[in-house]
Amino acid sequence: MARLVSLRGLKPGESATVSELMAHGAMYVRLLDLGFTCGSRVCCLFPSALGDPRAYWVRGTVIALRHADAELVLCRGPKDEPEGAL
């Protein structure tokens, strides 16, 4: 079984595949609108100067998410991806 990690668990430069959203209501819809849909590839780019939020590349766009919001996006971890999956 694939190991699930939150977006917050990704280190800069790591990528993963969105597996599940733990958000509800308006936040769930907002994450979908931003491109965090099941099956989407996402890459952690870099943290802000103070570490929160972090920038993520998803569906051709750079999105900044606070740690609390990144915890709501579960992904199949980077160690579970086959080599050359990107």
PyMOL Python script that loads the backbone (N, CA, C, O; Angstrom):
from pymol import cmd

cmd.read_pdbstr("""\
ATOM      1  N   MET A   1       0.850  -1.190   0.000  1.00  0.00           N
ATOM      2  CA  MET A   1       0.000   0.000   0.000  1.00  0.00           C
ATOM      3  C   MET A   1       0.891   1.248   0.000  1.00  0.00           C
ATOM      4  O   MET A   1       1.915   1.293   0.682  1.00  0.00           O
ATOM      5  N   ALA A   2       0.493   2.233  -0.758  1.00  0.00           N
ATOM      6  CA  ALA A   2       1.266   3.464  -0.869  1.00  0.00           C
ATOM      7  C   ALA A   2       1.212   4.254   0.423  1.00  0.00           C
ATOM      8  O   ALA A   2       0.184   4.307   1.099  1.00  0.00           O
ATOM      9  N   ARG A   3       2.326   4.859   0.748  1.00  0.00           N
ATOM     10  CA  ARG A   3       2.426   5.701   1.931  1.00  0.00           C
ATOM     11  C   ARG A   3       1.872   7.080   1.585  1.00  0.00           C
ATOM     12  O   ARG A   3       2.256   7.672   0.576  1.00  0.00           O
ATOM     13  N   LEU A   4       0.978   7.586   2.417  1.00  0.00           N
ATOM     14  CA  LEU A   4       0.414   8.919   2.190  1.00  0.00           C
ATOM     15  C   LEU A   4       1.110   9.924   3.093  1.00  0.00           C
ATOM     16  O   LEU A   4       1.331   9.670   4.277  1.00  0.00           O
ATOM     17  N   VAL A   5       1.450  11.067   2.514  1.00  0.00           N
ATOM     18  CA  VAL A   5       2.031  12.173   3.260  1.00  0.00           C
ATOM     19  C   VAL A   5       1.247  13.429   2.915  1.00  0.00           C
ATOM     20  O   VAL A   5       0.635  13.517   1.851  1.00  0.00           O
ATOM     21  N   SER A   6       1.267  14.386   3.808  1.00  0.00           N
ATOM     22  CA  SER A   6       0.638  15.669   3.489  1.00  0.00           C
ATOM     23  C   SER A   6       1.612  16.486   2.653  1.00  0.00           C
ATOM     24  O   SER A   6       2.806  16.192   2.617  1.00  0.00           O
ATOM     25  N   LEU A   7       1.107  17.499   1.991  1.00  0.00           N
ATOM     26  CA  LEU A   7       1.989  18.390   1.231  1.00  0.00           C
ATOM     27  C   LEU A   7       3.054  18.993   2.127  1.00  0.00           C
ATOM     28  O   LEU A   7       4.182  19.222   1.692  1.00  0.00           O
ATOM     29  N   ARG A   8       2.704  19.247   3.359  1.00  0.00           N
ATOM     30  CA  ARG A   8       3.670  19.831   4.281  1.00  0.00           C
ATOM     31  C   ARG A   8       4.864  18.907   4.489  1.00  0.00           C
ATOM     32  O   ARG A   8       5.960  19.372   4.804  1.00  0.00           O
ATOM     33  N   GLY A   9       4.662  17.606   4.315  1.00  0.00           N
ATOM     34  CA  GLY A   9       5.743  16.643   4.494  1.00  0.00           C
ATOM     35  C   GLY A   9       6.737  16.598   3.347  1.00  0.00           C
ATOM     36  O   GLY A   9       7.797  15.987   3.475  1.00  0.00           O
ATOM     37  N   LEU A  10       6.413  17.237   2.224  1.00  0.00           N
ATOM     38  CA  LEU A  10       7.343  17.265   1.094  1.00  0.00           C
ATOM     39  C   LEU A  10       8.449  18.274   1.352  1.00  0.00           C
ATOM     40  O   LEU A  10       8.206  19.354   1.890  1.00  0.00           O
ATOM     41  N   LYS A  11       9.652  17.918   0.969  1.00  0.00           N
ATOM     42  CA  LYS A  11      10.788  18.827   1.058  1.00  0.00           C
ATOM     43  C   LYS A  11      10.911  19.573  -0.268  1.00  0.00           C
ATOM     44  O   LYS A  11      10.452  19.073  -1.295  1.00  0.00           O
ATOM     45  N   PRO A  12      11.517  20.751  -0.268  1.00  0.00           N
ATOM     46  CA  PRO A  12      11.708  21.469  -1.529  1.00  0.00           C
ATOM     47  C   PRO A  12      12.398  20.578  -2.561  1.00  0.00           C
ATOM     48  O   PRO A  12      13.413  19.941  -2.278  1.00  0.00           O
ATOM     49  N   GLY A  13      11.826  20.551  -3.759  1.00  0.00           N
ATOM     50  CA  GLY A  13      12.352  19.730  -4.834  1.00  0.00           C
ATOM     51  C   GLY A  13      11.676  18.380  -4.968  1.00  0.00           C
ATOM     52  O   GLY A  13      11.818  17.728  -6.003  1.00  0.00           O
ATOM     53  N   GLU A  14      10.944  17.940  -3.953  1.00  0.00           N
ATOM     54  CA  GLU A  14      10.242  16.669  -4.023  1.00  0.00           C
ATOM     55  C   GLU A  14       8.873  16.846  -4.672  1.00  0.00           C
ATOM     56  O   GLU A  14       8.243  17.897  -4.549  1.00  0.00           O
ATOM     57  N   SER A  15       8.427  15.809  -5.357  1.00  0.00           N
ATOM     58  CA  SER A  15       7.103  15.841  -5.965  1.00  0.00           C
ATOM     59  C   SER A  15       6.331  14.593  -5.566  1.00  0.00           C
ATOM     60  O   SER A  15       6.914  13.595  -5.142  1.00  0.00           O
ATOM     61  N   ALA A  16       5.032  14.663  -5.704  1.00  0.00           N
ATOM     62  CA  ALA A  16       4.150  13.565  -5.337  1.00  0.00           C
ATOM     63  C   ALA A  16       2.852  13.706  -6.127  1.00  0.00           C
ATOM     64  O   ALA A  16       2.662  14.669  -6.870  1.00  0.00           O
ATOM     65  N   THR A  17       1.970  12.732  -5.953  1.00  0.00           N
ATOM     66  CA  THR A  17       0.674  12.736  -6.627  1.00  0.00           C
ATOM     67  C   THR A  17      -0.436  12.909  -5.596  1.00  0.00           C
ATOM     68  O   THR A  17      -0.487  12.182  -4.604  1.00  0.00           O
ATOM     69  N   VAL A  18      -1.321  13.872  -5.831  1.00  0.00           N
ATOM     70  CA  VAL A  18      -2.431  14.123  -4.909  1.00  0.00           C
ATOM     71  C   VAL A  18      -3.322  12.884  -4.864  1.00  0.00           C
ATOM     72  O   VAL A  18      -3.730  12.356  -5.899  1.00  0.00           O
ATOM     73  N   SER A  19      -3.614  12.433  -3.650  1.00  0.00           N
ATOM     74  CA  SER A  19      -4.410  11.233  -3.464  1.00  0.00           C
ATOM     75  C   SER A  19      -5.764  11.524  -2.824  1.00  0.00           C
ATOM     76  O   SER A  19      -6.764  10.888  -3.157  1.00  0.00           O
ATOM     77  N   GLU A  20      -5.792  12.491  -1.899  1.00  0.00           N
ATOM     78  CA  GLU A  20      -7.019  12.738  -1.136  1.00  0.00           C
ATOM     79  C   GLU A  20      -6.979  14.124  -0.517  1.00  0.00           C
ATOM     80  O   GLU A  20      -5.912  14.620  -0.154  1.00  0.00           O
ATOM     81  N   LEU A  21      -8.143  14.746  -0.398  1.00  0.00           N
ATOM     82  CA  LEU A  21      -8.272  16.025   0.303  1.00  0.00           C
ATOM     83  C   LEU A  21      -9.018  15.788   1.605  1.00  0.00           C
ATOM     84  O   LEU A  21     -10.088  15.180   1.609  1.00  0.00           O
ATOM     85  N   MET A  22      -8.462  16.260   2.697  1.00  0.00           N
ATOM     86  CA  MET A  22      -9.075  16.083   4.007  1.00  0.00           C
ATOM     87  C   MET A  22      -9.926  17.292   4.401  1.00  0.00           C
ATOM     88  O   MET A  22     -10.525  17.311   5.476  1.00  0.00           O
ATOM     89  N   ALA A  23      -9.975  18.283   3.541  1.00  0.00           N
ATOM     90  CA  ALA A  23     -10.733  19.510   3.809  1.00  0.00           C
ATOM     91  C   ALA A  23     -12.225  19.274   3.595  1.00  0.00           C
ATOM     92  O   ALA A  23     -12.635  18.302   2.961  1.00  0.00           O
ATOM     93  N   HIS A  24     -13.024  20.186   4.140  1.00  0.00           N
ATOM     94  CA  HIS A  24     -14.479  20.141   3.994  1.00  0.00           C
ATOM     95  C   HIS A  24     -14.991  21.529   3.628  1.00  0.00           C
ATOM     96  O   HIS A  24     -14.323  22.534   3.870  1.00  0.00           O
ATOM     97  N   GLY A  25     -16.156  21.568   3.055  1.00  0.00           N
ATOM     98  CA  GLY A  25     -16.818  22.840   2.781  1.00  0.00           C
ATOM     99  C   GLY A  25     -16.057  23.719   1.817  1.00  0.00           C
ATOM    100  O   GLY A  25     -15.566  23.266   0.784  1.00  0.00           O
ATOM    101  N   ALA A  26     -15.969  24.997   2.180  1.00  0.00           N
ATOM    102  CA  ALA A  26     -15.359  26.002   1.314  1.00  0.00           C
ATOM    103  C   ALA A  26     -13.884  25.714   1.047  1.00  0.00           C
ATOM    104  O   ALA A  26     -13.400  25.954  -0.059  1.00  0.00           O
ATOM    105  N   MET A  27     -13.168  25.205   2.038  1.00  0.00           N
ATOM    106  CA  MET A  27     -11.743  24.916   1.841  1.00  0.00           C
ATOM    107  C   MET A  27     -11.562  23.777   0.834  1.00  0.00           C
ATOM    108  O   MET A  27     -10.631  23.809   0.029  1.00  0.00           O
ATOM    109  N   TYR A  28     -12.435  22.782   0.871  1.00  0.00           N
ATOM    110  CA  TYR A  28     -12.385  21.678  -0.096  1.00  0.00           C
ATOM    111  C   TYR A  28     -12.548  22.222  -1.514  1.00  0.00           C
ATOM    112  O   TYR A  28     -11.777  21.879  -2.410  1.00  0.00           O
ATOM    113  N   VAL A  29     -13.539  23.059  -1.705  1.00  0.00           N
ATOM    114  CA  VAL A  29     -13.795  23.648  -3.025  1.00  0.00           C
ATOM    115  C   VAL A  29     -12.618  24.522  -3.450  1.00  0.00           C
ATOM    116  O   VAL A  29     -12.215  24.498  -4.613  1.00  0.00           O
ATOM    117  N   ARG A  30     -12.076  25.278  -2.531  1.00  0.00           N
ATOM    118  CA  ARG A  30     -10.950  26.167  -2.848  1.00  0.00           C
ATOM    119  C   ARG A  30      -9.729  25.371  -3.310  1.00  0.00           C
ATOM    120  O   ARG A  30      -9.082  25.743  -4.290  1.00  0.00           O
ATOM    121  N   LEU A  31      -9.408  24.272  -2.609  1.00  0.00           N
ATOM    122  CA  LEU A  31      -8.275  23.447  -3.006  1.00  0.00           C
ATOM    123  C   LEU A  31      -8.498  22.835  -4.390  1.00  0.00           C
ATOM    124  O   LEU A  31      -7.568  22.761  -5.193  1.00  0.00           O
ATOM    125  N   LEU A  32      -9.710  22.404  -4.666  1.00  0.00           N
ATOM    126  CA  LEU A  32     -10.025  21.891  -6.004  1.00  0.00           C
ATOM    127  C   LEU A  32      -9.842  22.980  -7.055  1.00  0.00           C
ATOM    128  O   LEU A  32      -9.274  22.731  -8.118  1.00  0.00           O
ATOM    129  N   ASP A  33     -10.324  24.189  -6.759  1.00  0.00           N
ATOM    130  CA  ASP A  33     -10.193  25.316  -7.691  1.00  0.00           C
ATOM    131  C   ASP A  33      -8.731  25.650  -7.972  1.00  0.00           C
ATOM    132  O   ASP A  33      -8.387  26.071  -9.077  1.00  0.00           O
ATOM    133  N   LEU A  34      -7.872  25.461  -6.968  1.00  0.00           N
ATOM    134  CA  LEU A  34      -6.446  25.747  -7.131  1.00  0.00           C
ATOM    135  C   LEU A  34      -5.715  24.662  -7.920  1.00  0.00           C
ATOM    136  O   LEU A  34      -4.566  24.855  -8.320  1.00  0.00           O
ATOM    137  N   GLY A  35      -6.373  23.520  -8.147  1.00  0.00           N
ATOM    138  CA  GLY A  35      -5.766  22.464  -8.949  1.00  0.00           C
ATOM    139  C   GLY A  35      -5.354  21.224  -8.176  1.00  0.00           C
ATOM    140  O   GLY A  35      -4.789  20.299  -8.759  1.00  0.00           O
ATOM    141  N   PHE A  36      -5.622  21.184  -6.885  1.00  0.00           N
ATOM    142  CA  PHE A  36      -5.248  20.030  -6.071  1.00  0.00           C
ATOM    143  C   PHE A  36      -6.325  18.946  -6.175  1.00  0.00           C
ATOM    144  O   PHE A  36      -7.045  18.668  -5.216  1.00  0.00           O
ATOM    145  N   THR A  37      -6.414  18.344  -7.362  1.00  0.00           N
ATOM    146  CA  THR A  37      -7.389  17.286  -7.607  1.00  0.00           C
ATOM    147  C   THR A  37      -6.668  15.943  -7.551  1.00  0.00           C
ATOM    148  O   THR A  37      -5.459  15.871  -7.772  1.00  0.00           O
ATOM    149  N   CYS A  38      -7.410  14.889  -7.257  1.00  0.00           N
ATOM    150  CA  CYS A  38      -6.824  13.548  -7.173  1.00  0.00           C
ATOM    151  C   CYS A  38      -6.146  13.201  -8.496  1.00  0.00           C
ATOM    152  O   CYS A  38      -6.720  13.376  -9.571  1.00  0.00           O
ATOM    153  N   GLY A  39      -4.927  12.712  -8.394  1.00  0.00           N
ATOM    154  CA  GLY A  39      -4.156  12.349  -9.576  1.00  0.00           C
ATOM    155  C   GLY A  39      -3.234  13.439 -10.080  1.00  0.00           C
ATOM    156  O   GLY A  39      -2.384  13.173 -10.930  1.00  0.00           O
ATOM    157  N   SER A  40      -3.374  14.660  -9.583  1.00  0.00           N
ATOM    158  CA  SER A  40      -2.517  15.765 -10.019  1.00  0.00           C
ATOM    159  C   SER A  40      -1.121  15.618  -9.417  1.00  0.00           C
ATOM    160  O   SER A  40      -0.964  15.232  -8.259  1.00  0.00           O
ATOM    161  N   ARG A  41      -0.114  15.935 -10.228  1.00  0.00           N
ATOM    162  CA  ARG A  41       1.262  15.955  -9.737  1.00  0.00           C
ATOM    163  C   ARG A  41       1.507  17.307  -9.092  1.00  0.00           C
ATOM    164  O   ARG A  41       1.080  18.340  -9.610  1.00  0.00           O
ATOM    165  N   VAL A  42       2.192  17.295  -7.968  1.00  0.00           N
ATOM    166  CA  VAL A  42       2.511  18.527  -7.261  1.00  0.00           C
ATOM    167  C   VAL A  42       3.969  18.462  -6.813  1.00  0.00           C
ATOM    168  O   VAL A  42       4.456  17.412  -6.394  1.00  0.00           O
ATOM    169  N   CYS A  43       4.650  19.590  -6.905  1.00  0.00           N
ATOM    170  CA  CYS A  43       6.050  19.677  -6.509  1.00  0.00           C
ATOM    171  C   CYS A  43       6.213  20.807  -5.503  1.00  0.00           C
ATOM    172  O   CYS A  43       5.714  21.913  -5.713  1.00  0.00           O
ATOM    173  N   CYS A  44       6.907  20.526  -4.418  1.00  0.00           N
ATOM    174  CA  CYS A  44       7.222  21.568  -3.441  1.00  0.00           C
ATOM    175  C   CYS A  44       8.407  22.353  -3.989  1.00  0.00           C
ATOM    176  O   CYS A  44       9.475  21.785  -4.218  1.00  0.00           O
ATOM    177  N   LEU A  45       8.226  23.653  -4.201  1.00  0.00           N
ATOM    178  CA  LEU A  45       9.289  24.471  -4.778  1.00  0.00           C
ATOM    179  C   LEU A  45      10.209  25.058  -3.713  1.00  0.00           C
ATOM    180  O   LEU A  45      11.403  24.761  -3.689  1.00  0.00           O
ATOM    181  N   PHE A  46       9.658  25.888  -2.837  1.00  0.00           N
ATOM    182  CA  PHE A  46      10.477  26.539  -1.824  1.00  0.00           C
ATOM    183  C   PHE A  46       9.589  27.169  -0.763  1.00  0.00           C
ATOM    184  O   PHE A  46       8.429  27.483  -1.030  1.00  0.00           O
ATOM    185  N   PRO A  47      10.130  27.359   0.449  1.00  0.00           N
ATOM    186  CA  PRO A  47       9.379  28.062   1.482  1.00  0.00           C
ATOM    187  C   PRO A  47       9.556  29.572   1.327  1.00  0.00           C
ATOM    188  O   PRO A  47      10.480  30.032   0.656  1.00  0.00           O
ATOM    189  N   SER A  48       8.669  30.329   1.948  1.00  0.00           N
ATOM    190  CA  SER A  48       8.847  31.782   1.978  1.00  0.00           C
ATOM    191  C   SER A  48      10.008  32.102   2.915  1.00  0.00           C
ATOM    192  O   SER A  48      10.581  31.202   3.530  1.00  0.00           O
ATOM    193  N   ALA A  49      10.347  33.359   3.022  1.00  0.00           N
ATOM    194  CA  ALA A  49      11.478  33.773   3.855  1.00  0.00           C
ATOM    195  C   ALA A  49      11.327  33.327   5.314  1.00  0.00           C
ATOM    196  O   ALA A  49      12.318  33.000   5.966  1.00  0.00           O
ATOM    197  N   LEU A  50      10.100  33.314   5.822  1.00  0.00           N
ATOM    198  CA  LEU A  50       9.872  32.903   7.205  1.00  0.00           C
ATOM    199  C   LEU A  50       9.429  31.440   7.318  1.00  0.00           C
ATOM    200  O   LEU A  50       9.134  30.966   8.415  1.00  0.00           O
ATOM    201  N   GLY A  51       9.381  30.724   6.187  1.00  0.00           N
ATOM    202  CA  GLY A  51       9.055  29.307   6.204  1.00  0.00           C
ATOM    203  C   GLY A  51       7.600  28.956   5.968  1.00  0.00           C
ATOM    204  O   GLY A  51       7.297  27.820   5.601  1.00  0.00           O
ATOM    205  N   ASP A  52       6.699  29.890   6.166  1.00  0.00           N
ATOM    206  CA  ASP A  52       5.273  29.632   5.978  1.00  0.00           C
ATOM    207  C   ASP A  52       4.663  30.850   5.303  1.00  0.00           C
ATOM    208  O   ASP A  52       4.726  31.933   5.886  1.00  0.00           O
ATOM    209  N   PRO A  53       4.089  30.752   4.140  1.00  0.00           N
ATOM    210  CA  PRO A  53       3.701  29.562   3.387  1.00  0.00           C
ATOM    211  C   PRO A  53       4.846  28.996   2.559  1.00  0.00           C
ATOM    212  O   PRO A  53       5.959  29.524   2.558  1.00  0.00           O
ATOM    213  N   ARG A  54       4.543  27.899   1.850  1.00  0.00           N
ATOM    214  CA  ARG A  54       5.452  27.296   0.884  1.00  0.00           C
ATOM    215  C   ARG A  54       4.831  27.407  -0.499  1.00  0.00           C
ATOM    216  O   ARG A  54       3.611  27.471  -0.649  1.00  0.00           O
ATOM    217  N   ALA A  55       5.705  27.427  -1.513  1.00  0.00           N
ATOM    218  CA  ALA A  55       5.250  27.474  -2.907  1.00  0.00           C
ATOM    219  C   ALA A  55       5.220  26.059  -3.465  1.00  0.00           C
ATOM    220  O   ALA A  55       6.152  25.280  -3.267  1.00  0.00           O
ATOM    221  N   TYR A  56       4.136  25.738  -4.167  1.00  0.00           N
ATOM    222  CA  TYR A  56       3.956  24.429  -4.797  1.00  0.00           C
ATOM    223  C   TYR A  56       3.623  24.634  -6.265  1.00  0.00           C
ATOM    224  O   TYR A  56       2.910  25.572  -6.621  1.00  0.00           O
ATOM    225  N   TRP A  57       4.141  23.754  -7.117  1.00  0.00           N
ATOM    226  CA  TRP A  57       3.835  23.755  -8.538  1.00  0.00           C
ATOM    227  C   TRP A  57       2.767  22.696  -8.768  1.00  0.00           C
ATOM    228  O   TRP A  57       2.999  21.516  -8.506  1.00  0.00           O
ATOM    229  N   VAL A  58       1.603  23.105  -9.252  1.00  0.00           N
ATOM    230  CA  VAL A  58       0.531  22.158  -9.536  1.00  0.00           C
ATOM    231  C   VAL A  58      -0.211  22.622 -10.778  1.00  0.00           C
ATOM    232  O   VAL A  58      -0.613  23.781 -10.871  1.00  0.00           O
ATOM    233  N   ARG A  59      -0.390  21.721 -11.725  1.00  0.00           N
ATOM    234  CA  ARG A  59      -1.117  21.996 -12.973  1.00  0.00           C
ATOM    235  C   ARG A  59      -0.630  23.260 -13.690  1.00  0.00           C
ATOM    236  O   ARG A  59      -1.433  24.047 -14.192  1.00  0.00           O
ATOM    237  N   GLY A  60       0.690  23.442 -13.730  1.00  0.00           N
ATOM    238  CA  GLY A  60       1.275  24.553 -14.473  1.00  0.00           C
ATOM    239  C   GLY A  60       1.237  25.894 -13.778  1.00  0.00           C
ATOM    240  O   GLY A  60       1.497  26.921 -14.405  1.00  0.00           O
ATOM    241  N   THR A  61       0.918  25.909 -12.488  1.00  0.00           N
ATOM    242  CA  THR A  61       0.799  27.159 -11.742  1.00  0.00           C
ATOM    243  C   THR A  61       1.519  27.048 -10.403  1.00  0.00           C
ATOM    244  O   THR A  61       1.536  25.983  -9.786  1.00  0.00           O
ATOM    245  N   VAL A  62       2.103  28.136  -9.966  1.00  0.00           N
ATOM    246  CA  VAL A  62       2.714  28.174  -8.640  1.00  0.00           C
ATOM    247  C   VAL A  62       1.671  28.675  -7.653  1.00  0.00           C
ATOM    248  O   VAL A  62       1.086  29.743  -7.836  1.00  0.00           O
ATOM    249  N   ILE A  63       1.444  27.890  -6.602  1.00  0.00           N
ATOM    250  CA  ILE A  63       0.456  28.197  -5.567  1.00  0.00           C
ATOM    251  C   ILE A  63       1.158  28.250  -4.225  1.00  0.00           C
ATOM    252  O   ILE A  63       1.957  27.367  -3.915  1.00  0.00           O
ATOM    253  N   ALA A  64       0.879  29.261  -3.428  1.00  0.00           N
ATOM    254  CA  ALA A  64       1.412  29.345  -2.069  1.00  0.00           C
ATOM    255  C   ALA A  64       0.339  28.853  -1.093  1.00  0.00           C
ATOM    256  O   ALA A  64      -0.798  29.325  -1.111  1.00  0.00           O
ATOM    257  N   LEU A  65       0.725  27.894  -0.241  1.00  0.00           N
ATOM    258  CA  LEU A  65      -0.201  27.362   0.764  1.00  0.00           C
ATOM    259  C   LEU A  65       0.424  27.461   2.146  1.00  0.00           C
ATOM    260  O   LEU A  65       1.603  27.162   2.337  1.00  0.00           O
ATOM    261  N   ARG A  66      -0.380  27.882   3.093  1.00  0.00           N
ATOM    262  CA  ARG A  66       0.065  27.869   4.492  1.00  0.00           C
ATOM    263  C   ARG A  66       0.175  26.423   4.942  1.00  0.00           C
ATOM    264  O   ARG A  66      -0.453  25.533   4.369  1.00  0.00           O
ATOM    265  N   HIS A  67       0.986  26.196   5.980  1.00  0.00           N
ATOM    266  CA  HIS A  67       1.184  24.839   6.505  1.00  0.00           C
ATOM    267  C   HIS A  67      -0.138  24.186   6.881  1.00  0.00           C
ATOM    268  O   HIS A  67      -0.355  23.011   6.585  1.00  0.00           O
ATOM    269  N   ALA A  68      -1.018  24.932   7.527  1.00  0.00           N
ATOM    270  CA  ALA A  68      -2.300  24.365   7.970  1.00  0.00           C
ATOM    271  C   ALA A  68      -3.119  23.867   6.786  1.00  0.00           C
ATOM    272  O   ALA A  68      -3.786  22.838   6.885  1.00  0.00           O
ATOM    273  N   ASP A  69      -3.076  24.581   5.676  1.00  0.00           N
ATOM    274  CA  ASP A  69      -3.824  24.169   4.486  1.00  0.00           C
ATOM    275  C   ASP A  69      -3.122  23.017   3.764  1.00  0.00           C
ATOM    276  O   ASP A  69      -3.782  22.129   3.225  1.00  0.00           O
ATOM    277  N   ALA A  70      -1.794  23.030   3.750  1.00  0.00           N
ATOM    278  CA  ALA A  70      -1.030  21.959   3.103  1.00  0.00           C
ATOM    279  C   ALA A  70      -1.240  20.624   3.823  1.00  0.00           C
ATOM    280  O   ALA A  70      -1.142  19.566   3.200  1.00  0.00           O
ATOM    281  N   GLU A  71      -1.523  20.662   5.110  1.00  0.00           N
ATOM    282  CA  GLU A  71      -1.797  19.435   5.868  1.00  0.00           C
ATOM    283  C   GLU A  71      -3.061  18.734   5.378  1.00  0.00           C
ATOM    284  O   GLU A  71      -3.224  17.534   5.595  1.00  0.00           O
ATOM    285  N   LEU A  72      -3.945  19.461   4.726  1.00  0.00           N
ATOM    286  CA  LEU A  72      -5.223  18.909   4.271  1.00  0.00           C
ATOM    287  C   LEU A  72      -5.131  18.167   2.943  1.00  0.00           C
ATOM    288  O   LEU A  72      -6.088  17.514   2.526  1.00  0.00           O
ATOM    289  N   VAL A  73      -3.989  18.265   2.285  1.00  0.00           N
ATOM    290  CA  VAL A  73      -3.790  17.610   0.988  1.00  0.00           C
ATOM    291  C   VAL A  73      -2.880  16.403   1.190  1.00  0.00           C
ATOM    292  O   VAL A  73      -1.698  16.558   1.496  1.00  0.00           O
ATOM    293  N   LEU A  74      -3.431  15.198   1.020  1.00  0.00           N
ATOM    294  CA  LEU A  74      -2.644  13.976   1.170  1.00  0.00           C
ATOM    295  C   LEU A  74      -2.183  13.499  -0.200  1.00  0.00           C
ATOM    296  O   LEU A  74      -2.928  13.530  -1.179  1.00  0.00           O
ATOM    297  N   CYS A  75      -0.926  13.056  -0.237  1.00  0.00           N
ATOM    298  CA  CYS A  75      -0.311  12.632  -1.490  1.00  0.00           C
ATOM    299  C   CYS A  75       0.356  11.279  -1.335  1.00  0.00           C
ATOM    300  O   CYS A  75       0.748  10.873  -0.241  1.00  0.00           O
ATOM    301  N   ARG A  76       0.472  10.597  -2.463  1.00  0.00           N
ATOM    302  CA  ARG A  76       1.320   9.419  -2.518  1.00  0.00           C
ATOM    303  C   ARG A  76       2.736   9.961  -2.490  1.00  0.00           C
ATOM    304  O   ARG A  76       3.141  10.719  -3.371  1.00  0.00           O
ATOM    305  N   GLY A  77       3.484   9.567  -1.472  1.00  0.00           N
ATOM    306  CA  GLY A  77       4.792  10.154  -1.207  1.00  0.00           C
ATOM    307  C   GLY A  77       5.812   9.975  -2.311  1.00  0.00           C
ATOM    308  O   GLY A  77       5.687   9.083  -3.150  1.00  0.00           O
ATOM    309  N   PRO A  78       6.826  10.833  -2.304  1.00  0.00           N
ATOM    310  CA  PRO A  78       7.838  10.811  -3.356  1.00  0.00           C
ATOM    311  C   PRO A  78       8.620   9.498  -3.401  1.00  0.00           C
ATOM    312  O   PRO A  78       9.098   9.114  -4.468  1.00  0.00           O
ATOM    313  N   LYS A  79       8.759   8.810  -2.289  1.00  0.00           N
ATOM    314  CA  LYS A  79       9.488   7.542  -2.256  1.00  0.00           C
ATOM    315  C   LYS A  79       8.697   6.420  -2.912  1.00  0.00           C
ATOM    316  O   LYS A  79       9.266   5.384  -3.256  1.00  0.00           O
ATOM    317  N   ASP A  80       7.369   6.614  -3.094  1.00  0.00           N
ATOM    318  CA  ASP A  80       6.507   5.598  -3.687  1.00  0.00           C
ATOM    319  C   ASP A  80       6.408   5.718  -5.194  1.00  0.00           C
ATOM    320  O   ASP A  80       5.813   4.861  -5.848  1.00  0.00           O
ATOM    321  N   GLU A  81       6.986   6.774  -5.755  1.00  0.00           N
ATOM    322  CA  GLU A  81       6.915   6.991  -7.199  1.00  0.00           C
ATOM    323  C   GLU A  81       8.022   6.215  -7.892  1.00  0.00           C
ATOM    324  O   GLU A  81       9.144   6.172  -7.389  1.00  0.00           O
ATOM    325  N   PRO A  82       7.736   5.600  -9.037  1.00  0.00           N
ATOM    326  CA  PRO A  82       8.797   4.926  -9.793  1.00  0.00           C
ATOM    327  C   PRO A  82       9.786   5.937 -10.323  1.00  0.00           C
ATOM    328  O   PRO A  82       9.430   7.093 -10.551  1.00  0.00           O
ATOM    329  N   GLU A  83      11.025   5.518 -10.525  1.00  0.00           N
ATOM    330  CA  GLU A  83      12.048   6.402 -11.063  1.00  0.00           C
ATOM    331  C   GLU A  83      11.598   6.973 -12.398  1.00  0.00           C
ATOM    332  O   GLU A  83      11.062   6.242 -13.231  1.00  0.00           O
ATOM    333  N   GLY A  84      11.805   8.258 -12.614  1.00  0.00           N
ATOM    334  CA  GLY A  84      11.447   8.902 -13.864  1.00  0.00           C
ATOM    335  C   GLY A  84       9.948   9.114 -14.042  1.00  0.00           C
ATOM    336  O   GLY A  84       9.474   9.253 -15.169  1.00  0.00           O
ATOM    337  N   ALA A  85       9.195   9.140 -12.940  1.00  0.00           N
ATOM    338  CA  ALA A  85       7.746   9.276 -13.027  1.00  0.00           C
ATOM    339  C   ALA A  85       7.318  10.643 -13.528  1.00  0.00           C
ATOM    340  O   ALA A  85       6.221  10.786 -14.070  1.00  0.00           O
ATOM    341  N   LEU A  86       8.159  11.647 -13.358  1.00  0.00           N
ATOM    342  CA  LEU A  86       7.794  12.979 -13.849  1.00  0.00           C
ATOM    343  C   LEU A  86       8.034  12.991 -15.323  1.00  0.00           C
ATOM    344  O   LEU A  86       7.802  14.008 -15.977  1.00  0.00           O
TER     345      LEU A  86
END
""", "prot")
cmd.dss("prot")
cmd.show_as("cartoon", "prot")
cmd.util.cbc("prot")
cmd.orient("prot")
